[in-house]
């Protein structure tokens, strides 16, 4: 609870509210990024909620190899434990990578589908995407900033 209070206080003092923080649907629908998102998910067997919207978390930022990235995540409505999606976006290069996670009903088995993970993001990018879906990124944001 203290962590949540501190995070909310930090957001409020910085002039942002949770309502102002961008979400996955903002990236999906924004004219500047919609084409890149469509290319990322093209020909992928993703469920419709990924394209149409799920239960979204606020965007978070990380630094990988000295570059700022935005991290977005969402889960399937009424089945957040079984299906999740995360997006890693570079505003500078307008590049996107993603992760779709499916798990069985009892949570003992997960299937990960990586979307357009470039060689320069193969380890740190995957780590951040998975952390976004497990809650680790939200709970420990400073732990996921990697410098060269």
Steps between C-alpha positions, in 0.01 A plus 500: 500500500787737580650432157171587327463818706855605416445431129175698496661789688788504253261507204290777652803714586636458148178642355367170368202303614437135426226612260763700303742210467486346151362148461535229236182616324659844453788343304265273305274790395744793464557595135877516554526145637198307369683384185796370699269312736306351208830382348608350832191285535442426130471127428522417870238273658408750770158521664272789407529665843865587423386707202176628650616563855528318827554594861785748468776610732663844486807540280837470668840611374831316503845567360665225295849552361471871578172539306159583645221249439133503593343182634129431466303202626148363505319179579189323380184627672371249757806276439797718596685205646482298179575749219723807504669723243793741538648749255844660500512820294790725403363850429836602356516221241126426490573127548276257681548155651245296685421200715177304518480272802248221542480275803286202582217521754711395799795722399748213484588545133563818301537544126692807385472643151768763426423758231783668306770489764810647338848368575585808707197431723525122510581474870418831671191566288359156573576546869311831511201366304465197727546718809217725379265202493601355836484825697874514560543814288228682691635390838869563423521751211859610564621139478419488128713787371800356318794704378782388272 
